[in-house]
Amino acid sequence: MNVLITGGGGFLGSHLVESQLAQAHHVRTIDLHTHDLRHHDRVQIVQGDIEDTALMRKLLAGVDVVYHLASAHLDVSLSNAHYQRVNVDATLQLLQMAQTAGVQRFVHCSSVGVIGDVDNPPANEETPCSPTNIYEKTKLAGELAALAFGKSNNFPVVVARPAWIYGPRCPRTRKLIRTIRKGRFVIFGNGKVLRHPVYVADAVRGLERCAMASQAQGEVYIIAGDAPVTIETLVDTIASVLGVKAPTWHVSVSLGLMAGYSLEAAFKLLKKQPPLSHRSMDFFRKNNAYDISKARRELGFEPLVDLKTGLAQTLEWEAAHG
């Protein structure tokens, strides 16, 4: 099978590339940054932009399945127009070209972030969406555009909404582990806010199930781990796996937001990403807890890696790779 993965140079994308190669598929992947990808005789690695229509037409030729992971995401310095152009306009453009190319399945990777803060956990695919920042708003617009295109053109689109993905090669996981190991991690708020982790191998498996399940066309699926945990439990588990003292520092959320906005302004002048931003404070403010019954029932998806095992595997990989 011939597969195209956009955003294959990123954390989730690079793991998906490896999984597809392990299944003997032929993979093409495009990303702005490709240094985390290893060359293989069955992978074509292209450093480029998904907004380049001529390039994308070439890459789509002969492709059976598209996994669309590329998006504007973590960079707080990007304009709202940039988020709209990449997360919405380029997605619709890619769908149109994929249909022309005869693609058999288009898996659009969205995010549980489109739901916003979960007031009455757990949320599911029917929970009304209330995105709060430009990333979430444009990801929702992108998935709605993808579903509408699929329905009006009878094109096989499936939307996946992964939860908080962690694992080897994840910069956010690495930063979290590093600050806890050094005793510098601060919990903003009371630590009772819920996070729903999913190990990267499980997230990859969920995306692949979206590509293969016959009844998935036109559907949305939340891909998450077995159960949510509080921030407090998450950092305590990391500390336990590391063999260090669990963080005990608590700072008010309002103070964290003030610091986030101030650091954003300062680091914007330096043209660098701040260590803390008002968006990263969502980690401590928004409940993330989800019901994955639909993915279990219709995709046969089952998370196989529990939090403690996933963290241990992450630490083992990070230690082995410096």
Secondary structure as a PSIPRED ss2 file (coil, helix, strand):
# PSIPRED VFORMAT (PSIPRED V4.0)

   1 M C   1.000  0.000  0.000
   2 N E   0.000  0.000  1.000
   3 V E   0.000  0.000  1.000
   4 L E   0.000  0.000  1.000
   5 I E   0.000  0.000  1.000
   6 T E   0.000  0.000  1.000
   7 G C   1.000  0.000  0.000
   8 G C   1.000  0.000  0.000
   9 G C   1.000  0.000  0.000
  10 G C   1.000  0.000  0.000
  11 F H   0.000  1.000  0.000
  12 L H   0.000  1.000  0.000
  13 G H   0.000  1.000  0.000
  14 S H   0.000  1.000  0.000
  15 H H   0.000  1.000  0.000
  16 L H   0.000  1.000  0.000
  17 V H   0.000  1.000  0.000
  18 E H   0.000  1.000  0.000
  19 S H   0.000  1.000  0.000
  20 Q H   0.000  1.000  0.000
  21 L H   0.000  1.000  0.000
  22 A H   0.000  1.000  0.000
  23 Q C   1.000  0.000  0.000
  24 A C   1.000  0.000  0.000
  25 H C   1.000  0.000  0.000
  26 H E   0.000  0.000  1.000
  27 V E   0.000  0.000  1.000
  28 R E   0.000  0.000  1.000
  29 T E   0.000  0.000  1.000
  30 I E   0.000  0.000  1.000
  31 D E   0.000  0.000  1.000
  32 L C   1.000  0.000  0.000
  33 H C   1.000  0.000  0.000
  34 T C   1.000  0.000  0.000
  35 H C   1.000  0.000  0.000
  36 D C   1.000  0.000  0.000
  37 L C   1.000  0.000  0.000
  38 R C   1.000  0.000  0.000
  39 H C   1.000  0.000  0.000
  40 H C   1.000  0.000  0.000
  41 D C   1.000  0.000  0.000
  42 R C   1.000  0.000  0.000
  43 V E   0.000  0.000  1.000
  44 Q E   0.000  0.000  1.000
  45 I E   0.000  0.000  1.000
  46 V E   0.000  0.000  1.000
  47 Q E   0.000  0.000  1.000
  48 G C   1.000  0.000  0.000
  49 D C   1.000  0.000  0.000
  50 I C   1.000  0.000  0.000
  51 E C   1.000  0.000  0.000
  52 D C   1.000  0.000  0.000
  53 T H   0.000  1.000  0.000
  54 A H   0.000  1.000  0.000
  55 L H   0.000  1.000  0.000
  56 M H   0.000  1.000  0.000
  57 R H   0.000  1.000  0.000
  58 K H   0.000  1.000  0.000
  59 L H   0.000  1.000  0.000
  60 L H   0.000  1.000  0.000
  61 A C   1.000  0.000  0.000
  62 G C   1.000  0.000  0.000
  63 V C   1.000  0.000  0.000
  64 D C   1.000  0.000  0.000
  65 V E   0.000  0.000  1.000
  66 V E   0.000  0.000  1.000
  67 Y E   0.000  0.000  1.000
  68 H E   0.000  0.000  1.000
  69 L C   1.000  0.000  0.000
  70 A C   1.000  0.000  0.000
  71 S C   1.000  0.000  0.000
  72 A C   1.000  0.000  0.000
  73 H C   1.000  0.000  0.000
  74 L C   1.000  0.000  0.000
  75 D C   1.000  0.000  0.000
  76 V C   1.000  0.000  0.000
  77 S C   1.000  0.000  0.000
  78 L C   1.000  0.000  0.000
  79 S C   1.000  0.000  0.000
  80 N H   0.000  1.000  0.000
  81 A H   0.000  1.000  0.000
  82 H H   0.000  1.000  0.000
  83 Y H   0.000  1.000  0.000
  84 Q H   0.000  1.000  0.000
  85 R H   0.000  1.000  0.000
  86 V H   0.000  1.000  0.000
  87 N H   0.000  1.000  0.000
  88 V H   0.000  1.000  0.000
  89 D H   0.000  1.000  0.000
  90 A H   0.000  1.000  0.000
  91 T H   0.000  1.000  0.000
  92 L H   0.000  1.000  0.000
  93 Q H   0.000  1.000  0.000
  94 L H   0.000  1.000  0.000
  95 L H   0.000  1.000  0.000
  96 Q H   0.000  1.000  0.000
  97 M H   0.000  1.000  0.000
  98 A H   0.000  1.000  0.000
  99 Q H   0.000  1.000  0.000
 100 T H   0.000  1.000  0.000
 101 A H   0.000  1.000  0.000
 102 G C   1.000  0.000  0.000
 103 V C   1.000  0.000  0.000
 104 Q C   1.000  0.000  0.000
 105 R E   0.000  0.000  1.000
 106 F E   0.000  0.000  1.000
 107 V E   0.000  0.000  1.000
 108 H E   0.000  0.000  1.000
 109 C E   0.000  0.000  1.000
 110 S C   1.000  0.000  0.000
 111 S C   1.000  0.000  0.000
 112 V H   0.000  1.000  0.000
 113 G H   0.000  1.000  0.000
 114 V H   0.000  1.000  0.000
 115 I H   0.000  1.000  0.000
 116 G C   1.000  0.000  0.000
 117 D C   1.000  0.000  0.000
 118 V C   1.000  0.000  0.000
 119 D C   1.000  0.000  0.000
 120 N C   1.000  0.000  0.000
 121 P C   1.000  0.000  0.000
 122 P C   1.000  0.000  0.000
 123 A E   0.000  0.000  1.000
 124 N C   1.000  0.000  0.000
 125 E C   1.000  0.000  0.000
 126 E C   1.000  0.000  0.000
 127 T C   1.000  0.000  0.000
 128 P C   1.000  0.000  0.000
 129 C C   1.000  0.000  0.000
 130 S C   1.000  0.000  0.000
 131 P C   1.000  0.000  0.000
 132 T C   1.000  0.000  0.000
 133 N C   1.000  0.000  0.000
 134 I H   0.000  1.000  0.000
 135 Y H   0.000  1.000  0.000
 136 E H   0.000  1.000  0.000
 137 K H   0.000  1.000  0.000
 138 T H   0.000  1.000  0.000
 139 K H   0.000  1.000  0.000
 140 L H   0.000  1.000  0.000
 141 A H   0.000  1.000  0.000
 142 G H   0.000  1.000  0.000
 143 E H   0.000  1.000  0.000
 144 L H   0.000  1.000  0.000
 145 A H   0.000  1.000  0.000
 146 A H   0.000  1.000  0.000
 147 L H   0.000  1.000  0.000
 148 A H   0.000  1.000  0.000
 149 F H   0.000  1.000  0.000
 150 G H   0.000  1.000  0.000
 151 K H   0.000  1.000  0.000
 152 S H   0.000  1.000  0.000
 153 N H   0.000  1.000  0.000
 154 N C   1.000  0.000  0.000
 155 F C   1.000  0.000  0.000
 156 P C   1.000  0.000  0.000
 157 V E   0.000  0.000  1.000
 158 V E   0.000  0.000  1.000
 159 V E   0.000  0.000  1.000
 160 A E   0.000  0.000  1.000
 161 R E   0.000  0.000  1.000
 162 P E   0.000  0.000  1.000
 163 A C   1.000  0.000  0.000
 164 W E   0.000  0.000  1.000
 165 I E   0.000  0.000  1.000
 166 Y E   0.000  0.000  1.000
 167 G C   1.000  0.000  0.000
 168 P C   1.000  0.000  0.000
 169 R C   1.000  0.000  0.000
 170 C C   1.000  0.000  0.000
 171 P H   0.000  1.000  0.000
 172 R H   0.000  1.000  0.000
 173 T H   0.000  1.000  0.000
 174 R H   0.000  1.000  0.000
 175 K H   0.000  1.000  0.000
 176 L H   0.000  1.000  0.000
 177 I H   0.000  1.000  0.000
 178 R H   0.000  1.000  0.000
 179 T H   0.000  1.000  0.000
 180 I H   0.000  1.000  0.000
 181 R H   0.000  1.000  0.000
 182 K C   1.000  0.000  0.000
 183 G C   1.000  0.000  0.000
 184 R C   1.000  0.000  0.000
 185 F C   1.000  0.000  0.000
 186 V C   1.000  0.000  0.000
 187 I E   0.000  0.000  1.000
 188 F E   0.000  0.000  1.000
 189 G C   1.000  0.000  0.000
 190 N C   1.000  0.000  0.000
 191 G C   1.000  0.000  0.000
 192 K C   1.000  0.000  0.000
 193 V C   1.000  0.000  0.000
 194 L E   0.000  0.000  1.000
 195 R E   0.000  0.000  1.000
 196 H C   1.000  0.000  0.000
 197 P E   0.000  0.000  1.000
 198 V E   0.000  0.000  1.000
 199 Y E   0.000  0.000  1.000
 200 V H   0.000  1.000  0.000
 201 A H   0.000  1.000  0.000
 202 D H   0.000  1.000  0.000
 203 A H   0.000  1.000  0.000
 204 V H   0.000  1.000  0.000
 205 R H   0.000  1.000  0.000
 206 G H   0.000  1.000  0.000
 207 L H   0.000  1.000  0.000
 208 E H   0.000  1.000  0.000
 209 R H   0.000  1.000  0.000
 210 C H   0.000  1.000  0.000
 211 A H   0.000  1.000  0.000
 212 M H   0.000  1.000  0.000
 213 A C   1.000  0.000  0.000
 214 S H   0.000  1.000  0.000
 215 Q H   0.000  1.000  0.000
 216 A H   0.000  1.000  0.000
 217 Q C   1.000  0.000  0.000
 218 G C   1.000  0.000  0.000
 219 E C   1.000  0.000  0.000
 220 V E   0.000  0.000  1.000
 221 Y E   0.000  0.000  1.000
 222 I E   0.000  0.000  1.000
 223 I E   0.000  0.000  1.000
 224 A C   1.000  0.000  0.000
 225 G C   1.000  0.000  0.000
 226 D C   1.000  0.000  0.000
 227 A C   1.000  0.000  0.000
 228 P C   1.000  0.000  0.000
 229 V E   0.000  0.000  1.000
 230 T E   0.000  0.000  1.000
 231 I H   0.000  1.000  0.000
 232 E H   0.000  1.000  0.000
 233 T H   0.000  1.000  0.000
 234 L H   0.000  1.000  0.000
 235 V H   0.000  1.000  0.000
 236 D H   0.000  1.000  0.000
 237 T H   0.000  1.000  0.000
 238 I H   0.000  1.000  0.000
 239 A H   0.000  1.000  0.000
 240 S H   0.000  1.000  0.000
 241 V H   0.000  1.000  0.000
 242 L H   0.000  1.000  0.000
 243 G C   1.000  0.000  0.000
 244 V C   1.000  0.000  0.000
 245 K C   1.000  0.000  0.000
 246 A C   1.000  0.000  0.000
 247 P C   1.000  0.000  0.000
 248 T C   1.000  0.000  0.000
 249 W C   1.000  0.000  0.000
 250 H E   0.000  0.000  1.000
 251 V E   0.000  0.000  1.000
 252 S C   1.000  0.000  0.000
 253 V H   0.000  1.000  0.000
 254 S H   0.000  1.000  0.000
 255 L H   0.000  1.000  0.000
 256 G H   0.000  1.000  0.000
 257 L H   0.000  1.000  0.000
 258 M H   0.000  1.000  0.000
 259 A H   0.000  1.000  0.000
 260 G H   0.000  1.000  0.000
 261 Y H   0.000  1.000  0.000
 262 S H   0.000  1.000  0.000
 263 L H   0.000  1.000  0.000
 264 E H   0.000  1.000  0.000
 265 A H   0.000  1.000  0.000
 266 A H   0.000  1.000  0.000
 267 F H   0.000  1.000  0.000
 268 K H   0.000  1.000  0.000
 269 L H   0.000  1.000  0.000
 270 L H   0.000  1.000  0.000
 271 K C   1.000  0.000  0.000
 272 K C   1.000  0.000  0.000
 273 Q C   1.000  0.000  0.000
 274 P C   1.000  0.000  0.000
 275 P C   1.000  0.000  0.000
 276 L C   1.000  0.000  0.000
 277 S C   1.000  0.000  0.000
 278 H C   1.000  0.000  0.000
 279 R C   1.000  0.000  0.000
 280 S C   1.000  0.000  0.000
 281 M C   1.000  0.000  0.000
 282 D H   0.000  1.000  0.000
 283 F H   0.000  1.000  0.000
 284 F H   0.000  1.000  0.000
 285 R H   0.000  1.000  0.000
 286 K C   1.000  0.000  0.000
 287 N C   1.000  0.000  0.000
 288 N C   1.000  0.000  0.000
 289 A C   1.000  0.000  0.000
 290 Y E   0.000  0.000  1.000
 291 D C   1.000  0.000  0.000
 292 I C   1.000  0.000  0.000
 293 S H   0.000  1.000  0.000
 294 K H   0.000  1.000  0.000
 295 A H   0.000  1.000  0.000
 296 R H   0.000  1.000  0.000
 297 R H   0.000  1.000  0.000
 298 E H   0.000  1.000  0.000
 299 L H   0.000  1.000  0.000
 300 G C   1.000  0.000  0.000
 301 F C   1.000  0.000  0.000
 302 E C   1.000  0.000  0.000
 303 P C   1.000  0.000  0.000
 304 L C   1.000  0.000  0.000
 305 V C   1.000  0.000  0.000
 306 D C   1.000  0.000  0.000
 307 L H   0.000  1.000  0.000
 308 K H   0.000  1.000  0.000
 309 T H   0.000  1.000  0.000
 310 G H   0.000  1.000  0.000
 311 L H   0.000  1.000  0.000
 312 A H   0.000  1.000  0.000
 313 Q H   0.000  1.000  0.000
 314 T H   0.000  1.000  0.000
 315 L H   0.000  1.000  0.000
 316 E H   0.000  1.000  0.000
 317 W H   0.000  1.000  0.000
 318 E H   0.000  1.000  0.000
 319 A H   0.000  1.000  0.000
 320 A H   0.000  1.000  0.000
 321 H C   1.000  0.000  0.000
 322 G C   1.000  0.000  0.000
